[in-house]
Amino acid sequence: MSGDSLKGGDSLKGGGSGPKTILMASPLYLHPSDNPSLNITQIIFDGTNYDMWAEAVKNGLDAKNKLGFIEGTVKKPTNSGEEDDLESVAWRQCNAMLRAWLRNVIDPKLHPSITFTQSIQDIWEELRGRYSAGNNAPRVHQLKSELNECKQGKESIVEYYTRLKIIWHELAKYSKIKDCTSGAAVSIAKEKEKEKVHQFLMGLDAKLYGQIRTNLLMEDPIAQLNRVYALVLREERHNSFTQVKEERNDAAMAVKTYSGRDWGKYQKEDEEESDRPPPPRCTYCGKYYHTEENCYEKHG
């Protein structure tokens, strides 16, 4: 339920002369687990990552049903009736809580710039006006440069693909093309999808994924990005399994060589020697390979 759909008594429950409380569906409601030390996102705003941070903050506030506070749809109650007094108290508590949450995900060096701003909406608008770039051309150019230079290197497929996805997502935010369902828009979306597939395949390690890249490019029509990613990821797992198997075989071959002799032959010789009868032993001197009749110590 949106913030502007809960006004006046709609935010309260209780009737007659009974006590009034805030409805759980109301954006003015604070859960018992909500506290000023809560982190609504793991991304900390440091003055350079506003766009990514703002998206994460909005997502966290939306999950808490508090997005209306920064969007301006949840207004501070202005009437002076009894019910409105309760809502005024609830609004002040929520506003204070959101200010604390916002401070928790902002670098402490930036705290002085927002300390004396009381309204969470005013803080949000101030940060947006200060750090959201009006001219996006330099950032778009930087992102496209990063995209052209994006190679897998020593990264795993998951790490490499995630890095690409982050760049694609930020570039999409700067796109001037509006979403629509016309035939032309569908064709443009398909072309963008193909472009992403080519970018993903171009950055792969040619030594490890050259063959599967060729196979995928031979398909007509070319596969969608999700399927291409899944197939390449499966190839990575296969390569890892093959590498482990080869390492085990190399270790086994090293064990087979013992002091320059073939371990299997050495073991066979030992088995043959164990089947032979023991050599003769002299009962006079106790030494092997002669008898008492031929003992040098006894007969000289």
N, C-alpha and C positions, 0 to 999 in steps of 0.2 A: 504494500500500500504506500503510495507516494506521500511526501510530506505535505503538499498543498491540498491533499484530499482529506486530511484530518485537521479540522478547524473547530475551535470552540469546544463544545461538549463532546465532539466526536473523538477527542483525544483522551477522554476520561471515561471511567466506569463507576457505577454506583448511582443510586437514585434517592429521591426523597431527602430525608435528613441524614442519611448514612454518609460515611466518609467517602470522599472521591479519591480515586487512584488513577495513575496513568496506564492506559492500555498497552499491552506488550507489542501490539502492531504499530504503535505510534513511534515516530522518530524521536519523540521526547523521552522515550523509555530507556532507562539504563539498566542493563543486566547486572546482577550481583557480582559477576566475574569482571565487569568493566572497572578498570582502575587507571590512574594517571600514568603508571609506568608501562602500560601496554604499548607494544610495537605493532603497528598495523601493516608494516612492510619491512623487509630486510634491507631495502635500498635506502641509503642515506644520501640526502641532497647536500652536495658540496659546492653548489654554485655553477657547475658545468653540466650536470646531467638532469636538467629540469624536466624534459619531456618524458623520459623513462620513469623518473621518480613520480611525476604528477599522475601518470597512468596507474602506477602501483598504489598510490595514496587513494585515488578515486575508487579503485577496486576494493581496497580495504574498508573504506567508509561505506561503500555500497553494501558490503557484506554485513556491516553493523547497522544498516538502515539509517545512516547519517549523511548520505550524500547530499540531501537537500540543504544542509547547513551551509556548504560551500557554494552550492549552485543558486542559493537565494530563495528556494521554494519553501523553506521552513523559516518563517518570519518570527521575530520576537513579539509575543502578545502585547497589545497596547491597552486593552480594556482593564477596568479596575474591579470587576465582579469577583466573587469568591472563587469560582471555577477558574477564571482567568488568572487569578493570583497564583493558584497551584501550577498552572501551565507556565507562568512567568518564572517561577522557581525552577521548574523542570528545565525550561529553556536555558536559564543561566547555568545550571549544573552541566547540561550537555555542552554548552559553549565552552565552559571552562575545561571540561574533559577533552574536548576536541583540540583545544589549544595545547594541552599537555601532550596529546598524541602526536600533534604536528611537530612540536619541539623535539620529541624523541627521535624523529626521523630526519632531523635537520642538523647539519654539522654545527657544533657549539660556537664556532667562530662567526656564524651568521645569526645567532640568537639575539644580539643587541639590536638588530635591524627590525625585529618583530616584537620585541618585549613589551612595548607600550601600546600596541594595537590590541584593542579589547575584543572586537568581533572576529570570529573565525573566518567569516566571509571576507571581511576587509583584509585579513592576513593573506588569504588565498589570492585575492585579486591583486594585492600588492606584489606578491611573489611572481604571479603570472605576468604582470606588467613589467617587472624588472628583469626577469630571466627568460621569458618565452620570446624567442627571436622573431622580430617582425619580418626581417628580410631573410628568407630561408635559403636563398641561392648558394651562399658559401657552404652551408651545412650539407645541402644536397650534393654539391660538387665533391665535398669531402667524402660523403658516403659512397658515391659512385666510384671514386678513386679507390676506396677500400674494397669495394666489390670487385673491381678489375684485378686487384692484387691479392684477392683472397685465395689462398692455396691450402691444401690439406697439410703439407709438410709432415711433421711427426705426430700430428693429432690423430685421434681416433675418428671414425666416421661420424659418431654422435657429436663430438666436439666441433668438428668442421662444419657439419650441417647446422648446428645451433648458432654458430657465428654468422653463417649466411642468413639464417632466419631473422636474427636481430637486425641486420642491415636492411633486409627486405621490409620488415615491419616498420622501421622508422621511415624509410623512403615512401612507403604507402601513406603515411600520415601527411606527407607534404604534397601528395598528388592532388592536382586540380580537377581531375576527372571525377564527376559525381557518380555515385552508385545508381544504376538503373537496370531494368530487365529487358531492354530492347535488344534486337538481334545484333546490332553493331556492338553494344556493350558486351554481349556474350562472346563475340568474336575477339574483341580486345582482351578480355580476360583469358581466353584460350592462348592467345599469342604471348601474353605475359607469363602464363604457366610454362609454355615451351621455352621461353627465354630463361626462366629459372632452372629448368632441367639442364639446358646447355651450360649455364654458369656452374651448376653443381658438378656436372661431369668434367668440365674443363679443369676444375681445381683439384681433381683426384690425383693420387699418386699413379703415374703412368705405368710404373714397373709392376705394381700390385693389381691395378684395376684396369689396365689397358685393354685386356680382352673383353671383359664384361662391358666396358664403355663402348667398344666397337659393336658388340652384339645389340646393345640397347639403341644405338644410333641407327642400326639397320632396320629397326622395327618401323612399320608404316601403318597407322600413324604412331608417332613416338609416344611412349608411355607417359602417364601422368607422374608428377613429381613424387607423390607418396609411394607409388609402386616402384619407381626408380630407386628411391631411398631405401626401401625395404629390400630390394634385390642386392644392392651394393652392400648393405649391412650384413646380409646373409653371406655374401662373398667374403667379407672381412672375417666373419666367424669361421668360415671354412678355411681361410688362410691361417688363422690362428691355430686351429686344430691340426692342420697339416704341419705347421712349424713345430708344434709340441711333439708330434709323432716323429718327425725327423730328428729332433734333439734326443728323443729317447733311443732311436735307432743308433745314433752316433755314440751315445753313452754305452749301449750294449756292445758295439764294435770295439770300443776302447777296452771294455772288460775282457773281451775275447783274446786280446793280446796280452800275454804275461811273460815278461823277461825275454821278448823276442820270439817266443814260441806260440804256436797256435793252441789256444786254450782247450779246444775240443780234442786235438791230438794228444795234448799233455794229459787230459783227463782219461783218454782211452788207454794210454800207456800205463797209467797208474792202475786201471782196472785189470789190464792183462797181467801186470806184475803181481797183483793180489791173487790171481788164480794159479800162479806157478808154485811148485813145491819148494819148501825152504832148502837152502844150500846145506851140504854136509858140514858137521861140526865135530872137532876133535874132543874126545872125552878126557884126554890127558892135559892139554893146555887151554882148552875152552875156545879156541879160535875156529873161524869158519873156513870152508872150502878145502879141508883135508880131514883124514881120519887118524886114529891113534897109530895105525900100522905105518902111516907115512909121516908121522910127526917128526919134524926136524929137531925139536927140543929134546925128544926122548931118545931118538936113535942117532942124532948127529948128522 
